[in-house]
Amino acid sequence: RSRGFGFVTFDVDEEGVAAVSALDGTVLDGRTIRVNEAEERKGGGGGDRRGPPRGGFDRTPRW
């Protein structure tokens, strides 16, 4: 089952705050969703750093 997460950006901070307030804890397709502000990932996590780089994403809007 997919974790089903995504990132949304808002041009106006207040609109993002309103979206979090309105949507956090609501039910979508039978699942309670969590909506919050993204946090920067901190380093660490251990593990082996060798091998091919892991894919990422570009948070720059494409349109």
DSSP file (Angstrom, degrees, kcal/mol; ACC not computed):
  #  RESIDUE AA STRUCTURE BP1 BP2  ACC     N-H-->O    O-->H-N    N-H-->O    O-->H-N    TCO  KAPPA ALPHA  PHI   PSI    X-CA   Y-CA   Z-CA
    1    1 A R              0   0    0      0, 0.0     0, 0.0     0, 0.0     0, 0.0   0.000 360.0 360.0 360.0 133.6    0.0    0.0    0.0
    2    2 A S        -     0   0    0      1,-0.1     0, 0.0     2,-0.0     0, 0.0  -0.297 360.0-135.2 -64.3 144.8    1.3    3.4   -1.0
    3    3 A R        -     0   0    0      2,-0.1    -1,-0.1     1,-0.0     0, 0.0   0.785  36.0-150.0 -68.5 -26.4    2.4    5.8    1.8
    4    4 A G        +     0   0    0      1,-0.2     2,-0.3     0, 0.0    -2,-0.0   0.944  36.0 149.7  61.5  55.4    0.5    8.3   -0.3
    5    5 A F        +     0   0    0      2,-0.0     2,-0.3     0, 0.0    -1,-0.2  -0.816  15.5 166.7-117.8 162.3    2.4   11.5    0.5
    6    6 A G        -     0   0    0     -2,-0.3     2,-0.4     2,-0.0     0, 0.0  -0.965  29.1-116.7-159.6 172.2    3.1   14.6   -1.5
    7    7 A F        -     0   0    0     -2,-0.3     2,-0.4    31,-0.0    -2,-0.0  -0.959  22.6-172.0-122.0 138.7    4.3   18.2   -1.2
    8    8 A V        -     0   0    0     -2,-0.4     2,-0.4     2,-0.0    -2,-0.0  -0.982   6.7-156.7-128.3 139.6    2.3   21.3   -1.9
    9    9 A T        -     0   0    0     -2,-0.4     2,-0.4     7,-0.0     3,-0.1  -0.901   2.8-158.8-116.7 149.9    3.5   24.9   -2.1
   10   10 A F        -     0   0    0     -2,-0.4     3,-0.1     1,-0.1     6,-0.0  -0.957  17.9-145.6-124.1 143.3    1.6   28.1   -1.6
   11   11 A D  S    S+     0   0    0     -2,-0.4     2,-0.5     1,-0.2    -1,-0.1   0.787  93.6  51.6 -74.6 -28.1    2.5   31.5   -2.8
   12   12 A V  S >> S-     0   0    0      1,-0.1     4,-1.3    -3,-0.1     3,-1.1  -0.950  75.7-147.6-116.0 121.0    1.0   33.1    0.3
   13   13 A D  H 3> S+     0   0    0     -2,-0.5     4,-2.3     1,-0.3     3,-0.2   0.868  97.9  58.6 -53.9 -41.1    2.1   31.7    3.7
   14   14 A E  H 3> S+     0   0    0      1,-0.2     4,-2.2     2,-0.2    -1,-0.3   0.829 101.7  55.1 -61.9 -31.7   -1.3   32.4    5.3
   15   15 A E  H <> S+     0   0    0     -3,-1.1     4,-2.1     2,-0.2    -1,-0.2   0.887 107.8  49.3 -68.5 -38.1   -3.0   30.1    2.7
   16   16 A G  H  X S+     0   0    0     -4,-1.3     4,-2.3    -3,-0.2    -2,-0.2   0.916 110.6  49.6 -64.9 -43.2   -0.7   27.3    3.6
   17   17 A V  H  X S+     0   0    0     -4,-2.3     4,-2.3     1,-0.2    -2,-0.2   0.905 111.2  50.1 -61.7 -41.7   -1.4   27.8    7.3
   18   18 A A  H  X S+     0   0    0     -4,-2.2     4,-2.5     2,-0.2    -1,-0.2   0.886 109.1  51.8 -64.7 -39.0   -5.1   27.8    6.6
   19   19 A A  H  X S+     0   0    0     -4,-2.1     4,-2.4     2,-0.2     5,-0.3   0.917 110.1  48.3 -64.6 -43.3   -4.8   24.6    4.5
   20   20 A V  H  X S+     0   0    0     -4,-2.3     4,-2.2     1,-0.2    -2,-0.2   0.943 113.9  47.2 -60.5 -47.2   -3.0   22.8    7.4
   21   21 A S  H  < S+     0   0    0     -4,-2.3    -2,-0.2     1,-0.2    -1,-0.2   0.892 117.5  41.6 -62.2 -41.5   -5.7   24.0    9.8
   22   22 A A  H  < S+     0   0    0     -4,-2.5    -1,-0.2    -5,-0.2    -2,-0.2   0.821 124.3  32.4 -77.4 -32.0   -8.6   23.0    7.6
   23   23 A L  H >< S+     0   0    0     -4,-2.4     3,-2.2    -5,-0.2    10,-0.2   0.717  82.3 108.5-105.3 -23.1   -7.3   19.6    6.4
   24   24 A D  T 3< S+     0   0    0     -4,-2.2    10,-0.2    -5,-0.3     3,-0.1  -0.373  93.1  12.5 -62.1 127.1   -5.1   18.0    9.1
   25   25 A G  T 3  S+     0   0    0      8,-2.7    -1,-0.3     1,-0.3     9,-0.1   0.411  94.9 132.6  88.8  -1.8   -7.0   15.1   10.6
   26   26 A T    <   -     0   0    0     -3,-2.2     7,-3.2     7,-0.2     2,-0.5  -0.356  58.9-112.5 -77.6 164.9   -9.7   14.9    7.9
   27   27 A V  E     -A   32   0A   0      5,-0.2     2,-0.4    -3,-0.1     5,-0.3  -0.866  31.9-179.4-103.9 129.5  -10.6   11.6    6.3
   28   28 A L  E >  S-A   31   0A   0      3,-3.2     3,-1.8    -2,-0.5    -2,-0.0  -0.991  73.8 -15.7-129.2 121.6   -9.8   11.0    2.6
   29   29 A D  T 3  S-     0   0    0     -2,-0.4    -1,-0.1     1,-0.3     3,-0.1   0.869 130.3 -51.6  51.4  40.3  -10.7    7.7    0.9
   30   30 A G  T 3  S+     0   0    0      1,-0.2     2,-0.4     0, 0.0    -1,-0.3   0.503 119.5 105.3  80.7   3.5  -11.3    6.2    4.3
   31   31 A R  E <  S-A   28   0A   0     -3,-1.8    -3,-3.2     0, 0.0     2,-0.4  -0.956  71.4-124.1-120.9 136.1   -7.9    7.2    5.7
   32   32 A T  E     -A   27   0A   0     -2,-0.4     2,-0.3    -5,-0.3    -5,-0.2  -0.628  33.6-147.4 -74.6 127.9   -7.2   10.0    8.2
   33   33 A I        -     0   0    0     -7,-3.2    -8,-2.7    -2,-0.4     2,-0.5  -0.711   6.4-145.0-101.5 150.5   -4.7   12.3    6.6
   34   34 A R        -     0   0    0     -2,-0.3     2,-0.5   -10,-0.2   -10,-0.1  -0.943  15.1-172.7-109.2 132.0   -2.0   14.4    8.3
   35   35 A V        +     0   0    0     -2,-0.5     2,-0.3   -15,-0.2   -11,-0.1  -0.991  21.5 139.6-126.8 123.6   -1.2   17.8    6.9
   36   36 A N        -     0   0    0     -2,-0.5     2,-0.3   -12,-0.0     3,-0.0  -0.957  54.9 -78.8-154.1 170.7    1.8   19.7    8.2
   37   37 A E        -     0   0    0     -2,-0.3     2,-0.0     1,-0.1    -2,-0.0  -0.571  53.3-110.9 -76.0 135.6    4.6   22.0    7.2
   38   38 A A        -     0   0    0     -2,-0.3     2,-0.4     1,-0.0    -1,-0.1  -0.341  30.9-148.4 -65.4 146.6    7.6   20.1    5.7
   39   39 A E        -     0   0    0     -3,-0.0     2,-0.1    -2,-0.0     3,-0.0  -0.904  22.8-102.0-117.1 147.0   10.7   20.0    7.8
   40   40 A E        -     0   0    0     -2,-0.4     2,-0.3     1,-0.1    -1,-0.0  -0.414  42.3-113.4 -62.7 138.1   14.3   19.9    6.5
   41   41 A R        -     0   0    0     -2,-0.1     2,-0.2     1,-0.0    -1,-0.1  -0.562  28.7-137.0 -73.8 137.0   15.8   16.5    6.8
   42   42 A K        -     0   0    0     -2,-0.3    -1,-0.0     1,-0.1    -3,-0.0  -0.636  23.2-104.5 -91.5 154.2   18.5   16.2    9.3
   43   43 A G  S    S+     0   0    0     -2,-0.2     2,-0.3     2,-0.0    -1,-0.1   0.027  79.9  56.0 -65.2-179.7   21.7   14.3    8.5
   44   44 A G        +     0   0    0      1,-0.1     0, 0.0     2,-0.1     0, 0.0  -0.669  28.7 145.4  97.2-150.5   22.5   10.9   10.0
   45   45 A G        -     0   0    0     -2,-0.3    -1,-0.1     0, 0.0    -2,-0.0   0.299  57.1-132.7  92.0  -9.8   20.3    7.9    9.7
   46   46 A G        +     0   0    0      1,-0.1    -2,-0.1     3,-0.0     2,-0.0  -0.132  53.0 119.2  62.1-158.3   23.4    5.7    9.5
   47   47 A G  S    S-     0   0    0      2,-0.0     2,-0.4     0, 0.0    -1,-0.1  -0.076  72.9 -49.7  87.3 170.3   23.6    3.0    6.9
   48   48 A D        -     0   0    0      1,-0.1     0, 0.0     2,-0.1     0, 0.0  -0.686  39.1-162.8 -84.4 126.8   26.0    2.4    4.1
   49   49 A R        +     0   0    0     -2,-0.4    -1,-0.1     4,-0.0     2,-0.1   0.460  59.0 101.9 -90.1  -1.9   26.7    5.4    1.9
   50   50 A R        +     0   0    0      3,-0.0    -2,-0.1     0, 0.0     0, 0.0  -0.322  55.7  53.5 -78.1 165.5   28.2    3.3   -0.9
   51   51 A G  S    S-     0   0    0     -2,-0.1     3,-0.1     2,-0.0     0, 0.0  -0.404  97.5 -26.3 103.5 178.9   26.2    2.5   -4.0
   52   52 A P  S    S-     0   0    0      0, 0.0     2,-0.0     0, 0.0     0, 0.0  -0.288  75.9 -95.7 -66.7 150.5   24.3    4.5   -6.6
   53   53 A P        -     0   0    0      0, 0.0     2,-0.3     0, 0.0     3,-0.1  -0.338  40.2-116.2 -64.6 147.1   22.9    7.8   -5.5
   54   54 A R        -     0   0    0      1,-0.1    -3,-0.0    -3,-0.1     2,-0.0  -0.608  33.5-103.5 -84.0 145.4   19.3    7.7   -4.4
   55   55 A G        +     0   0    0     -2,-0.3     2,-0.2     1,-0.1    -1,-0.1  -0.300  42.6 177.8 -66.3 150.0   16.8    9.7   -6.4
   56   56 A G        -     0   0    0     -3,-0.1     2,-0.3    -2,-0.0    -1,-0.1  -0.497  21.6-112.2-130.0-158.1   15.5   12.9   -5.1
   57   57 A F        -     0   0    0     -2,-0.2     2,-0.6     0, 0.0     0, 0.0  -0.990  14.6-124.2-145.3 154.7   13.1   15.6   -6.2
   58   58 A D        -     0   0    0     -2,-0.3     0, 0.0     1,-0.1     0, 0.0  -0.883  13.2-161.7-100.2 118.6   13.4   19.2   -7.3
   59   59 A R        +     0   0    0     -2,-0.6    -1,-0.1     2,-0.1     3,-0.0   0.423  56.5 115.0 -82.4   3.6   11.1   21.4   -5.2
   60   60 A T  S    S-     0   0    0      1,-0.1    -2,-0.1     2,-0.0     0, 0.0  -0.595  78.3-109.2 -73.2 128.0   11.4   24.1   -7.8
   61   61 A P        -     0   0    0      0, 0.0    -1,-0.1     0, 0.0    -2,-0.1  -0.286  20.2-151.8 -57.6 140.3    7.9   24.7   -9.4
   62   62 A R              0   0    0      1,-0.1    -2,-0.0    -3,-0.0    -3,-0.0   0.537 360.0 360.0 -91.6  -7.7    7.8   23.5  -13.0
   63   63 A W              0   0    0      0, 0.0    -1,-0.1     0, 0.0     0, 0.0   0.323 360.0 360.0-145.3 360.0    5.2   26.0  -14.1
